[in-house]
């Protein structure tokens, strides 16, 4: 079996769709620094080139006015137990263009694997970029994910990012996302993570609502058990009239897990408004008792509640 088929099979086993043979669906498949498959569609340009051992530069451009019909699928990963993958990504969404990208990152055998993502995202006036990233890390906890994004969102643009890691061990995650939001533009940054054993999660998401009537939502939901730890820093700044936003961090802990949430709300205009909510604690006792009354044991009932939180 070749590397391409192994990557596709790993992608499917992690819940991915069978779309790589569809001529109407753009895709990109990377295993470490090897471009195993690539396909584009009208209005969308996808470039991927190896720049050094373990490192690939990816450039995505959506031409002005194009609305890409089907989600673009990307599969990134490292198949062996050890390895390194660095992706330098440049995304440009031109004026009034729109695309949704679904990225699946698979590390099924990881014992000592590093995955680095450094992204620069530019969304021009009226552009829309939806990026949904799903991770599957296997059972060893041997993955370190380091991700950084610098984002510039022009007037009336839209950005949605969603990260989820619900199956397998987290290992270590370190995110640093920063976005500048112009007039009447909107940003949503969502994270859903389940951590266990000695997993470590660190997330920093910052959005600067610099334009009039800009909107922002930072929403993190993290479940921790055993000796896992999470440190979540959500920062929302409003500089202009009509700018509005909300910061929401919910962390459920069990066993000896440690959770820390730091919401930073910075309002610099009298006609701007930002709200925030942070909740850290155990599984809701009322919900737990209700499920146990229906025949579930305590562990199974807690898992149902946690999965409901993370799938929200």
Secondary structure as the mmCIF struct_conf table of DSSP 4:
data_model
#
loop_
_struct_conf.conf_type_id
_struct_conf.id
_struct_conf.beg_label_comp_id
_struct_conf.beg_label_asym_id
_struct_conf.beg_label_seq_id
_struct_conf.end_label_comp_id
_struct_conf.end_label_asym_id
_struct_conf.end_label_seq_id
HELX_RH_AL_P HELX_RH_AL_P1 UNK A 3 UNK A 13
TURN_TY1_P TURN_TY1_P1 UNK A 14 UNK A 15
BEND BEND1 UNK A 18 UNK A 18
TURN_TY1_P TURN_TY1_P2 UNK A 20 UNK A 21
TURN_TY1_P TURN_TY1_P3 UNK A 23 UNK A 24
BEND BEND2 UNK A 25 UNK A 25
STRN STRN1 UNK A 27 UNK A 31
TURN_TY1_P TURN_TY1_P4 UNK A 32 UNK A 33
STRN STRN2 UNK A 34 UNK A 39
TURN_TY1_P TURN_TY1_P5 UNK A 42 UNK A 43
STRN STRN3 UNK A 44 UNK A 52
TURN_TY1_P TURN_TY1_P6 UNK A 53 UNK A 54
STRN STRN4 UNK A 55 UNK A 62
TURN_TY1_P TURN_TY1_P7 UNK A 64 UNK A 65
STRN STRN5 UNK A 67 UNK A 67
BEND BEND3 UNK A 69 UNK A 70
HELX_LH_PP_P HELX_LH_PP_P1 UNK A 71 UNK A 71
STRN STRN6 UNK A 72 UNK A 77
BEND BEND4 UNK A 80 UNK A 81
STRN STRN7 UNK A 82 UNK A 93
TURN_TY1_P TURN_TY1_P8 UNK A 95 UNK A 96
STRN STRN8 UNK A 98 UNK A 106
TURN_TY1_P TURN_TY1_P9 UNK A 108 UNK A 109
BEND BEND5 UNK A 111 UNK A 111
STRN STRN9 UNK A 112 UNK A 123
TURN_TY1_P TURN_TY1_P10 UNK A 125 UNK A 126
STRN STRN10 UNK A 128 UNK A 136
BEND BEND6 UNK A 139 UNK A 140
STRN STRN11 UNK A 143 UNK A 153
TURN_TY1_P TURN_TY1_P11 UNK A 155 UNK A 156
STRN STRN12 UNK A 158 UNK A 167
BEND BEND7 UNK A 168 UNK A 168
STRN STRN13 UNK A 172 UNK A 181
TURN_TY1_P TURN_TY1_P12 UNK A 183 UNK A 184
STRN STRN14 UNK A 186 UNK A 195
TURN_TY1_P TURN_TY1_P13 UNK A 197 UNK A 198
STRN STRN15 UNK A 200 UNK A 209
BEND BEND8 UNK A 211 UNK A 211
TURN_TY1_P TURN_TY1_P14 UNK A 212 UNK A 213
STRN STRN16 UNK A 215 UNK A 224
TURN_TY1_P TURN_TY1_P15 UNK A 226 UNK A 227
STRN STRN17 UNK A 229 UNK A 238
BEND BEND9 UNK A 240 UNK A 240
TURN_TY1_P TURN_TY1_P16 UNK A 241 UNK A 242
STRN STRN18 UNK A 244 UNK A 253
TURN_TY1_P TURN_TY1_P17 UNK A 255 UNK A 256
STRN STRN19 UNK A 258 UNK A 267
BEND BEND10 UNK A 269 UNK A 269
TURN_TY1_P TURN_TY1_P18 UNK A 270 UNK A 271
STRN STRN20 UNK A 273 UNK A 281
BEND BEND11 UNK A 282 UNK A 282
HELX_RH_AL_P HELX_RH_AL_P2 UNK A 285 UNK A 293
TURN_TY1_P TURN_TY1_P19 UNK A 294 UNK A 295
HELX_RH_AL_P HELX_RH_AL_P3 UNK A 298 UNK A 310
TURN_TY1_P TURN_TY1_P20 UNK A 311 UNK A 311
#
